[in-house]
Amino acid sequence: VQLQASGGGLVQPGGSTRLSCAASGSIFQINTMGWFRQAPGKQRELAAAISSGGDTNYEESVKGRFTISRDDVKKTVSLQMNSLKAEDTAVYYCNMLVITTTFRGRDSWGQGTQVTVSS
């Protein structure tokens, strides 16, 4: 199973950007999908997650500004990030809990994509 993330880059404060992540490989089913982030000198933290049933969970500081969505046909998860702040600067990692075609569980991670919020 491979996850390929895209999007991010340099964004001005108050601006928006969208991250996307696509899964490929021998996938039977994808359970929870999420985006984690790691700022310099800090631990990785969950930014947003979405269950297979569409229930969402957001880190407190991003509520109302970030929206996570998924497309199970395309095997993708996206994160729309609005009203960005300097403290959102981090490397963002997509994560998927995958069931393979051989019915094994895989905790899969993307390669990380940098989001820098700065004027």
C-alpha positions in Angstrom: 0.0 0.0 0.0 1.4 3.4 -0.9 0.0 6.9 -0.1 0.9 9.8 -2.3 0.3 13.3 -0.9 0.1 16.5 -2.8 -0.6 20.2 -2.2 0.7 22.6 0.4 3.5 25.0 -0.1 3.8 28.6 1.0 0.6 30.4 1.9 0.0 33.9 3.3 -1.8 34.3 6.6 -5.5 34.2 6.1 -5.1 32.2 2.9 -6.2 28.8 1.9 -4.7 25.6 0.5 -5.8 22.1 -0.1 -4.0 18.8 0.6 -4.8 15.6 -1.1 -3.6 12.0 -0.6 -4.3 9.0 -2.9 -3.8 5.4 -1.9 -2.8 2.6 -4.2 -1.9 -1.0 -4.0 -3.8 -4.2 -2.9 -6.6 -2.5 -1.0 -9.8 -4.2 0.1 -11.1 -1.5 2.3 -10.0 1.7 4.0 -11.2 2.5 7.5 -10.2 5.8 9.1 -8.4 8.4 7.1 -6.6 11.3 8.6 -4.1 14.1 8.4 -1.4 14.5 11.1 1.0 17.4 11.3 4.3 18.0 12.9 5.7 21.5 13.6 9.4 22.1 14.1 10.4 20.9 17.6 6.9 19.5 18.4 5.4 16.1 18.4 3.2 14.8 15.6 -0.4 15.5 16.3 -3.7 14.6 14.7 -5.2 17.5 12.7 -8.3 15.9 11.4 -9.7 12.4 10.8 -12.7 10.9 9.0 -14.2 7.5 9.7 -15.5 5.1 7.0 -19.0 6.3 8.0 -18.1 9.9 7.4 -17.8 11.0 11.1 -15.1 13.7 11.5 -12.8 14.7 14.3 -10.7 17.8 14.4 -8.0 19.1 16.6 -9.4 22.0 18.6 -7.3 24.8 17.0 -8.4 23.9 13.4 -12.2 23.5 14.0 -14.1 25.8 11.8 -11.1 26.4 9.5 -10.2 22.9 8.2 -12.5 20.4 6.4 -11.6 16.8 5.8 -13.3 14.7 3.2 -12.9 11.4 1.5 -13.7 9.6 -1.7 -13.8 5.9 -1.3 -14.0 5.2 -5.0 -10.9 7.2 -5.8 -9.3 6.1 -2.5 -8.4 9.7 -1.6 -8.6 11.9 1.4 -8.4 15.7 1.2 -7.9 18.5 3.7 -9.3 22.0 2.8 -7.4 24.5 5.0 -8.8 28.0 5.3 -8.0 31.1 7.4 -4.5 29.8 7.8 -2.3 31.0 10.7 1.4 31.0 11.2 0.9 28.2 13.8 -0.5 25.9 11.1 3.0 25.8 9.7 4.1 22.1 9.8 4.7 19.0 7.7 1.4 17.3 7.1 1.2 13.6 6.8 -1.8 11.6 5.5 -2.7 8.4 7.2 -5.0 5.5 6.3 -6.0 2.4 8.2 -6.1 -0.1 5.3 -7.4 -3.6 5.0 -5.5 -5.3 2.2 -6.9 -7.9 -0.3 -5.3 -10.6 1.9 -7.2 -9.2 4.9 -4.3 -7.8 6.7 -4.4 -4.4 8.5 -1.9 -1.7 7.4 -1.3 1.6 9.2 -0.2 3.5 6.1 1.5 6.9 5.9 2.2 9.4 3.1 5.5 11.0 2.6 4.6 14.3 4.2 4.0 17.7 2.6 5.2 21.0 3.9 2.7 23.8 4.6 4.3 27.2 5.5 2.1 30.1 6.5 4.1 33.3 6.2 3.9 36.7 4.6 
